[in-house]
Protein backbone atom coordinates (compact mmCIF):
# COMPACT_ATOMS: atom_id res chain seq x y z
CA UNK A 1 0.00 0.00 0.00
CA UNK A 2 2.82 2.35 0.93
CA UNK A 3 4.65 1.64 -2.35
CA UNK A 4 1.43 2.28 -4.30
CA UNK A 5 0.99 5.67 -2.70
CA UNK A 6 4.64 6.55 -3.38
CA UNK A 7 4.36 5.49 -7.03
CA UNK A 8 1.14 7.49 -7.48
CA UNK A 9 2.80 10.54 -5.92
CA UNK A 10 5.75 10.29 -8.31
CA UNK A 11 3.44 10.01 -11.33
CA UNK A 12 1.40 13.03 -10.21
CA UNK A 13 4.57 15.00 -9.53
CA UNK A 14 5.90 14.28 -13.01
CA UNK A 15 2.54 15.21 -14.55
CA UNK A 16 2.38 18.50 -12.70
CA UNK A 17 6.03 19.36 -13.35
CA UNK A 18 5.78 18.69 -17.09
CA UNK A 19 4.81 22.36 -17.55
CA UNK A 20 5.53 25.22 -15.15
CA UNK A 21 5.45 29.01 -15.13
CA UNK A 22 7.03 31.83 -13.17
CA UNK A 23 3.59 33.18 -12.24
CA UNK A 24 3.73 34.81 -8.80
CA UNK A 25 1.17 34.01 -6.06
CA UNK A 26 -0.19 37.58 -6.09
CA UNK A 27 -0.14 40.88 -7.99
CA UNK A 28 -1.38 44.41 -7.41
CA UNK A 29 -4.47 45.61 -9.31
CA UNK A 30 -3.44 46.75 -12.80
CA UNK A 31 0.12 45.44 -12.47
CA UNK A 32 1.86 44.02 -15.53
CA UNK A 33 2.24 40.24 -15.22
CA UNK A 34 5.46 39.00 -16.88
CA UNK A 35 6.08 35.25 -16.84
CA UNK A 36 7.93 32.46 -18.61
CA UNK A 37 6.24 29.18 -19.57
CA UNK A 38 8.73 26.36 -19.15
CA UNK A 39 8.76 22.69 -20.09
CA UNK A 40 9.06 20.42 -23.09
CA UNK A 41 6.53 22.14 -25.37
CA UNK A 42 6.20 20.35 -28.69
CA UNK A 43 3.59 22.46 -30.50
CA UNK A 44 3.18 26.27 -30.60
CA UNK A 45 1.13 27.87 -27.83
CA UNK A 46 -1.24 30.30 -29.53
CA UNK A 47 -2.91 33.38 -28.11
CA UNK A 48 -6.26 31.58 -28.38
CA UNK A 49 -4.96 28.88 -26.01
CA UNK A 50 -4.70 31.39 -23.14
CA UNK A 51 -7.66 32.00 -20.82
CA UNK A 52 -8.13 33.93 -17.59
CA UNK A 53 -11.00 33.04 -15.26
CA UNK A 54 -12.48 34.26 -12.00
CA UNK A 55 -14.38 31.52 -10.16
CA UNK A 56 -14.74 29.57 -13.44
CA UNK A 57 -16.06 32.69 -15.22
CA UNK A 58 -14.09 33.79 -18.29
CA UNK A 59 -12.85 37.38 -17.95
CA UNK A 60 -11.35 39.70 -20.59
CA UNK A 61 -7.66 40.44 -19.99
CA UNK A 62 -5.16 42.34 -22.13
CA UNK A 63 -2.40 39.80 -22.81
CA UNK A 64 0.00 38.48 -25.44
CA UNK A 65 2.33 35.52 -25.85
CA UNK A 66 5.43 34.91 -27.96
CA UNK A 67 8.39 32.56 -28.26
CA UNK A 68 11.93 33.91 -28.01
CA UNK A 69 14.84 31.54 -28.54
CA UNK A 70 12.76 28.50 -27.60
CA UNK A 71 11.17 30.02 -24.47
CA UNK A 72 7.55 31.18 -24.28
CA UNK A 73 6.89 34.57 -22.66
CA UNK A 74 3.46 35.77 -21.56
CA UNK A 75 2.51 39.22 -20.36
CA UNK A 76 -0.87 40.42 -19.15
CA UNK A 77 -2.37 43.32 -17.26
CA UNK A 78 -3.68 42.14 -13.90
CA UNK A 79 -7.41 42.86 -13.37
CA UNK A 80 -8.36 45.97 -11.42
CA UNK A 81 -10.78 44.12 -9.14
CA UNK A 82 -9.31 42.32 -6.14
CA UNK A 83 -10.10 38.62 -6.27
CA UNK A 84 -8.71 35.16 -6.94
CA UNK A 85 -7.99 34.34 -10.59
CA UNK A 86 -6.73 31.39 -12.62
CA UNK A 87 -4.52 31.26 -15.71
CA UNK A 88 -5.49 28.46 -18.12
CA UNK A 89 -3.39 27.20 -21.03
CA UNK A 90 -5.25 24.74 -23.26
CA UNK A 91 -4.00 21.74 -25.22
CA UNK A 92 -0.27 21.93 -24.49
CA UNK A 93 1.55 19.22 -26.43
CA UNK A 94 4.27 17.85 -24.15
CA UNK A 95 5.78 14.60 -22.90
CA UNK A 96 4.84 12.86 -19.67
CA UNK A 97 7.03 9.90 -18.73
CA UNK A 98 8.32 9.89 -22.30
CA UNK A 99 4.85 9.73 -23.85
CA UNK A 100 3.54 12.60 -25.99
CA UNK A 101 0.31 13.95 -24.51
CA UNK A 102 -1.93 17.01 -24.78
CA UNK A 103 -2.62 18.54 -21.38
CA UNK A 104 -4.50 21.51 -19.96
CA UNK A 105 -2.45 23.62 -17.55
CA UNK A 106 -3.86 25.97 -14.91
CA UNK A 107 -2.35 28.02 -12.12
CA UNK A 108 -4.06 30.36 -9.65
CA UNK A 109 -3.02 33.79 -8.44
CA UNK A 110 -4.55 36.63 -6.42
CA UNK A 111 -5.00 40.33 -7.04
CA UNK A 112 -4.61 42.14 -3.73
CA UNK A 113 -3.49 45.47 -2.29
CA UNK A 114 -3.60 48.94 -3.77
CA UNK A 115 -3.58 49.95 -7.43
CA UNK A 116 -0.10 49.51 -8.88
CA UNK A 117 2.01 52.65 -9.29
CA UNK A 118 2.66 52.00 -12.98
CA UNK A 119 2.30 49.35 -15.68
CA UNK A 120 4.17 48.74 -18.92
CA UNK A 121 3.21 47.55 -22.41
CA UNK A 122 4.35 45.53 -24.27
CA UNK A 123 5.88 43.00 -21.89
CA UNK A 124 8.26 41.60 -24.53
CA UNK A 125 9.40 42.49 -28.04
CA UNK A 126 11.11 41.13 -31.16
CA UNK A 127 12.53 44.06 -33.12
CA UNK A 128 14.54 44.62 -36.26
CA UNK A 129 14.48 48.42 -36.26
CA UNK A 130 16.69 50.95 -34.47
CA UNK A 131 14.22 51.84 -31.76
CA UNK A 132 11.68 50.20 -29.50
CA UNK A 133 8.62 51.97 -28.10
CA UNK A 134 6.99 51.27 -24.74
CA UNK A 135 3.91 52.72 -23.09
CA UNK A 136 4.25 53.17 -19.33
CA UNK A 137 1.06 54.20 -17.53
CA UNK A 138 1.55 56.04 -14.23
CA UNK A 139 -1.43 55.76 -11.87
CA UNK A 140 -0.17 58.42 -9.41
CA UNK A 141 -0.93 62.12 -9.34
CA UNK A 142 2.73 63.17 -9.14
CA UNK A 143 5.63 62.40 -11.45
CA UNK A 144 8.15 59.71 -10.51
CA UNK A 145 11.56 58.63 -11.77
CA UNK A 146 12.40 55.05 -12.74
CA UNK A 147 15.69 53.53 -13.86
CA UNK A 148 16.53 51.63 -17.04
CA UNK A 149 19.63 49.76 -18.18
CA UNK A 150 19.06 50.24 -21.91
CA UNK A 151 20.84 51.26 -24.04
CA UNK A 152 22.82 52.32 -20.96
CA UNK A 153 22.01 53.15 -17.34
CA UNK A 154 19.83 56.26 -17.06
CA UNK A 155 16.70 57.62 -15.41
CA UNK A 156 13.26 58.11 -16.96
CA UNK A 157 10.72 60.62 -15.63
CA UNK A 158 7.12 59.42 -15.71
CA UNK A 159 4.21 61.87 -15.72
CA UNK A 160 0.68 60.97 -14.56
CA UNK A 161 -1.14 59.03 -17.28
CA UNK A 162 0.40 57.40 -20.35
CA UNK A 163 4.09 57.94 -21.17
CA UNK A 164 5.54 56.98 -24.56
CA UNK A 165 9.13 55.81 -24.08
CA UNK A 166 11.51 55.14 -27.02
CA UNK A 167 14.73 53.20 -26.48
CA UNK A 168 17.48 53.23 -29.11
CA UNK A 169 18.64 49.90 -30.55
CA UNK A 170 21.08 51.43 -33.06
CA UNK A 171 24.31 50.47 -31.30
CA UNK A 172 23.17 47.09 -30.01
CA UNK A 173 24.18 43.86 -31.68
CA UNK A 174 21.81 41.04 -32.50
CA UNK A 175 20.76 38.97 -29.51
CA UNK A 176 18.43 38.68 -26.53
CA UNK A 177 18.38 41.38 -23.85
CA UNK A 178 16.60 41.75 -20.52
CA UNK A 179 15.63 45.43 -20.35
CA UNK A 180 14.95 46.97 -16.96
CA UNK A 181 12.09 49.48 -16.81
CA UNK A 182 11.72 50.32 -13.15
CA UNK A 183 10.36 47.22 -11.42
CA UNK A 184 9.82 45.31 -14.67
CA UNK A 185 12.25 43.10 -16.61
CA UNK A 186 11.33 43.00 -20.34
CA UNK A 187 12.80 40.29 -22.63
CA UNK A 188 13.70 41.73 -26.05
CA UNK A 189 15.19 40.00 -29.09
CA UNK A 190 17.03 42.15 -31.63
CA UNK A 191 17.31 40.86 -35.20
CA UNK A 192 19.72 42.50 -37.64
CA UNK A 193 19.29 42.35 -41.44
CA UNK A 194 21.60 43.19 -44.34
CA UNK A 195 20.40 44.16 -47.82
CA UNK A 196 22.10 42.93 -51.01
CA UNK A 197 20.53 43.23 -54.48
CA UNK A 198 17.06 43.53 -52.90
CA UNK A 199 17.62 40.17 -51.21
CA UNK A 200 17.99 39.90 -47.42
CA UNK A 201 20.66 37.60 -46.01
CA UNK A 202 21.96 36.66 -42.58
CA UNK A 203 25.18 34.70 -42.08
CA UNK A 204 25.44 34.41 -45.89
CA UNK A 205 22.37 32.15 -46.11
CA UNK A 206 20.22 33.11 -49.14
CA UNK A 207 16.88 34.75 -48.57
CA UNK A 208 15.31 32.59 -51.31
CA UNK A 209 14.87 29.58 -48.95
CA UNK A 210 11.34 30.76 -48.17
CA UNK A 211 8.90 32.26 -50.67
CA UNK A 212 5.71 34.14 -49.92
CA UNK A 213 2.64 34.30 -52.14
CA UNK A 214 1.82 37.06 -52.70
CA UNK A 215 5.41 38.31 -52.51
CA UNK A 216 4.25 41.74 -51.30
CA UNK A 217 0.95 43.34 -50.26
CA UNK A 218 -0.19 46.48 -52.13
CA UNK A 219 -3.89 46.97 -51.59
CA UNK A 220 -6.49 49.67 -51.32
CA UNK A 221 -9.19 48.75 -48.83
CA UNK A 222 -12.27 50.35 -47.42
CA UNK A 223 -11.91 52.59 -44.42
CA UNK A 224 -14.23 51.82 -41.50
CA UNK A 225 -13.55 48.11 -41.91
CA UNK A 226 -11.33 45.57 -40.21
CA UNK A 227 -9.15 43.88 -42.80
CA UNK A 228 -7.39 40.51 -42.88
CA UNK A 229 -5.70 38.48 -45.59
CA UNK A 230 -3.89 35.17 -45.99
CA UNK A 231 -0.40 34.56 -47.31
CA UNK A 232 1.15 31.24 -48.29
CA UNK A 233 4.72 30.47 -47.19
CA UNK A 234 6.58 27.83 -49.23
CA UNK A 235 9.85 26.19 -48.21
CA UNK A 236 12.03 26.04 -51.36
CA UNK A 237 15.03 24.66 -49.49
CA UNK A 238 16.19 21.08 -49.21
CA UNK A 239 15.81 20.85 -45.42
CA UNK A 240 12.94 21.49 -43.03
CA UNK A 241 12.42 24.89 -41.42
CA UNK A 242 11.78 24.79 -37.68
CA UNK A 243 10.02 27.32 -35.42
CA UNK A 244 9.34 29.97 -38.06
CA UNK A 245 8.46 33.26 -36.35
CA UNK A 246 7.51 36.83 -37.24
CA UNK A 247 8.78 40.25 -36.27
CA UNK A 248 6.24 43.01 -36.88
CA UNK A 249 4.47 46.03 -35.39
CA UNK A 250 2.23 44.39 -32.80
CA UNK A 251 0.20 47.56 -32.27
CA UNK A 252 -1.05 47.41 -35.89
CA UNK A 253 -1.21 43.71 -36.85
CA UNK A 254 -1.85 40.30 -35.42
CA UNK A 255 -0.56 37.11 -37.06
CA UNK A 256 -2.02 33.64 -36.67
CA UNK A 257 -0.40 31.27 -36.05
CA UNK A 258 2.29 33.24 -34.24
CA UNK A 259 4.78 30.37 -34.64
CA UNK A 260 4.96 27.69 -37.33
CA UNK A 261 6.56 24.63 -35.77
CA UNK A 262 7.80 23.16 -39.05
CA UNK A 263 7.66 23.75 -42.80
CA UNK A 264 8.97 20.72 -44.66
CA UNK A 265 10.88 20.97 -47.92
CA UNK A 266 8.50 21.93 -50.78
CA UNK A 267 5.66 22.30 -48.26
CA UNK A 268 3.43 25.39 -47.93
CA UNK A 269 1.76 26.80 -44.83
CA UNK A 270 -0.90 29.53 -44.65
CA UNK A 271 -0.76 32.49 -42.28
CA UNK A 272 -3.50 35.04 -41.53
CA UNK A 273 -2.51 38.68 -41.04
CA UNK A 274 -5.17 40.93 -39.49
CA UNK A 275 -5.42 44.66 -38.85
CA UNK A 276 -6.17 45.41 -35.21
CA UNK A 277 -7.71 48.82 -35.93
CA UNK A 278 -9.62 50.60 -38.63
CA UNK A 279 -7.44 51.74 -41.50
CA UNK A 280 -7.17 55.51 -41.62
CA UNK A 281 -4.89 56.96 -44.29
CA UNK A 282 -2.12 54.49 -45.16
CA UNK A 283 0.08 51.86 -43.57
CA UNK A 284 3.57 51.07 -44.84
CA UNK A 285 5.12 48.31 -42.77
CA UNK A 286 7.21 45.17 -43.16
CA UNK A 287 7.06 41.77 -41.53
CA UNK A 288 10.32 39.92 -40.95
CA UNK A 289 9.95 36.13 -41.12
CA UNK A 290 12.79 34.16 -39.53
CA UNK A 291 13.83 31.00 -37.72
CA UNK A 292 16.61 30.34 -35.20
CA UNK A 293 19.34 30.42 -37.87
CA UNK A 294 18.42 33.01 -40.44
CA UNK A 295 16.05 35.61 -41.71
CA UNK A 296 13.80 33.92 -44.25
CA UNK A 297 11.69 36.65 -45.82
CA UNK A 298 10.91 40.35 -45.66
CA UNK A 299 7.24 40.91 -46.50
CA UNK A 300 6.36 44.51 -47.37
CA UNK A 301 2.83 45.80 -46.80
CA UNK A 302 1.36 48.95 -48.32
CA UNK A 303 -2.29 49.44 -47.36
CA UNK A 304 -4.36 52.47 -48.33
CA UNK A 305 -7.92 53.45 -47.39
CA UNK A 306 -10.33 54.58 -50.12
CA UNK A 307 -13.01 56.09 -47.86
CA UNK A 308 -15.64 54.08 -49.69
CA UNK A 309 -18.77 54.44 -47.57
CA UNK A 310 -20.61 51.81 -49.64
CA UNK A 311 -18.42 49.05 -48.24
CA UNK A 312 -19.88 47.14 -45.29
CA UNK A 313 -18.35 48.13 -42.00
CA UNK A 314 -18.32 47.03 -38.40
CA UNK A 315 -20.25 49.04 -35.83
CA UNK A 316 -18.59 52.37 -35.12
CA UNK A 317 -19.85 52.74 -31.55
CA UNK A 318 -17.50 52.67 -29.82
CA UNK A 319 -15.13 53.81 -32.60
CA UNK A 320 -12.58 51.29 -33.81
CA UNK A 321 -9.02 52.53 -34.10
CA UNK A 322 -9.33 54.00 -30.60
CA UNK A 323 -10.63 51.08 -28.55
CA UNK A 324 -9.11 47.62 -28.60
CA UNK A 325 -9.97 45.64 -25.50
CA UNK A 326 -13.41 44.75 -24.25
CA UNK A 327 -13.19 45.41 -20.51
CA UNK A 328 -10.52 48.12 -20.57
CA UNK A 329 -11.73 50.42 -23.32
CA UNK A 330 -15.51 50.04 -23.51
CA UNK A 331 -16.33 48.54 -20.09
CA UNK A 332 -17.77 45.53 -21.89
CA UNK A 333 -18.06 41.86 -21.08
CA UNK A 334 -18.18 38.43 -22.73
CA UNK A 335 -21.52 36.63 -22.64
CA UNK A 336 -21.59 32.94 -21.80
CA UNK A 337 -22.55 30.32 -24.37
CA UNK A 338 -26.13 30.19 -23.05
CA UNK A 339 -26.51 33.99 -22.96
CA UNK A 340 -27.32 36.69 -25.50
CA UNK A 341 -26.32 40.34 -25.53
CA UNK A 342 -28.99 43.03 -25.42
CA UNK A 343 -27.12 45.04 -28.10
CA UNK A 344 -25.11 44.14 -31.19
CA UNK A 345 -21.77 42.51 -30.40
CA UNK A 346 -18.60 44.45 -31.24
CA UNK A 347 -15.52 42.56 -32.42
CA UNK A 348 -12.64 43.73 -30.21
CA UNK A 349 -9.07 42.45 -30.13
CA UNK A 350 -9.89 39.99 -27.35
CA UNK A 351 -13.18 38.71 -28.80
CA UNK A 352 -16.85 39.51 -29.45
CA UNK A 353 -17.66 42.14 -26.82
CA UNK A 354 -21.07 42.96 -25.32
CA UNK A 355 -21.51 46.57 -24.17
CA UNK A 356 -25.06 45.90 -23.01
CA UNK A 357 -26.54 43.25 -20.73
CA UNK A 358 -25.99 39.49 -20.98
CA UNK A 359 -29.14 37.49 -20.34
CA UNK A 360 -29.96 33.78 -20.51
CA UNK A 361 -31.43 32.65 -23.83
CA UNK A 362 -35.15 31.91 -23.77
CA UNK A 363 -35.86 28.38 -24.83
CA UNK A 364 -38.15 28.03 -27.81
CA UNK A 365 -41.70 27.04 -26.75
CA UNK A 366 -42.94 25.83 -30.14
CA UNK A 367 -41.78 22.26 -29.52
CA UNK A 368 -43.55 22.10 -26.16
CA UNK A 369 -46.75 23.45 -27.68
CA UNK A 370 -46.71 20.71 -30.32
CA UNK A 371 -46.14 17.99 -27.73
CA UNK A 372 -48.84 19.42 -25.48
CA UNK A 373 -51.33 19.56 -28.38
CA UNK A 374 -50.68 15.91 -29.24
CA UNK A 375 -51.17 14.88 -25.62
CA UNK A 376 -54.46 16.79 -25.40
CA UNK A 377 -55.77 15.27 -28.66
CA UNK A 378 -54.84 11.74 -27.57
CA UNK A 379 -56.48 12.37 -24.20
CA UNK A 380 -59.70 13.50 -25.86
CA UNK A 381 -59.76 10.43 -28.11
CA UNK A 382 -59.22 8.10 -25.14
CA UNK A 383 -61.96 9.87 -23.18
CA UNK A 384 -64.45 9.58 -26.08
CA UNK A 385 -63.60 5.90 -26.58
CA UNK A 386 -64.04 5.05 -22.88
CA UNK A 387 -67.30 7.01 -22.75
CA UNK A 388 -68.65 5.20 -25.78
CA UNK A 389 -67.59 1.79 -24.46
CA UNK A 390 -69.31 2.46 -21.14
CA UNK A 391 -72.66 3.53 -22.60
CA UNK A 392 -72.86 1.03 -25.52
CA UNK A 393 -75.40 -1.84 -25.02
CA UNK A 394 -74.30 -5.11 -26.56
CA UNK A 395 -76.66 -7.09 -28.78
CA UNK A 396 -77.33 -10.49 -27.27
CA UNK A 397 -78.73 -13.48 -29.12
CA UNK A 398 -81.83 -15.05 -27.53
CA UNK A 399 -81.37 -18.35 -25.86
CA UNK A 400 -77.76 -17.84 -25.02
CA UNK A 401 -78.35 -16.07 -21.71
CA UNK A 402 -81.00 -16.54 -19.08
CA UNK A 403 -83.34 -13.57 -19.42
CA UNK A 404 -83.84 -13.56 -15.69
CA UNK A 405 -80.19 -12.50 -15.23
CA UNK A 406 -80.54 -9.49 -17.49
CA UNK A 407 -81.24 -5.96 -16.37
CA UNK A 408 -84.53 -4.33 -17.35
CA UNK A 409 -82.69 -2.24 -19.93
CA UNK A 410 -81.17 -5.35 -21.56
CA UNK A 411 -84.50 -7.18 -21.46
CA UNK A 412 -86.12 -4.30 -23.35
CA UNK A 413 -83.35 -4.39 -25.96
CA UNK A 414 -83.62 -8.18 -26.26
CA UNK A 415 -87.39 -8.09 -26.77
CA UNK A 416 -87.04 -5.49 -29.51
CA UNK A 417 -84.78 -7.72 -31.63
CA UNK A 418 -86.49 -9.80 -34.37
CA UNK A 419 -86.58 -13.53 -33.85
CA UNK A 420 -85.17 -15.62 -36.66
CA UNK A 421 -87.07 -18.78 -37.59
CA UNK A 422 -85.31 -22.02 -38.20
CA UNK A 423 -85.05 -22.81 -41.84
Secondary structure, 3 states (H helix, E strand, C coil): CHHHHHHHHHHHHHHHHCEEECCCCEECCCCEEEEEEEECCCCCCCHHHEEEEECCEECCCCEEEEEECCEEEEEEECCCCCEEEEEEEEEEEEEECCEEEEEEEEEEEEECCCCCCEEEECCEEEECCCEEEEEEEECCCCCEEEEECCCCCEEEEECCEEEEEEEECCCCCCEEEEEEECCEEEEEEECCCEEECCEEEECCECHHHEEEECCCEEEEECCCCCCEEEEEEEECCCCCEEEEEEECCCCCEEEECCCEEEECCCCEEEEEEEECCCCCCEEEEEEEEECCCCEEEEEEEEEEECCCCCCCCCCCCCCECCECCHHHHCCCECCCCCEEECCCCEEECCEEEECCCEEECCCCCHHHHHHHHHHHHHHHHHHHHHHHHHHCCCCCCCCCCCHHHCCHHHHHHHHCCCCCCCC
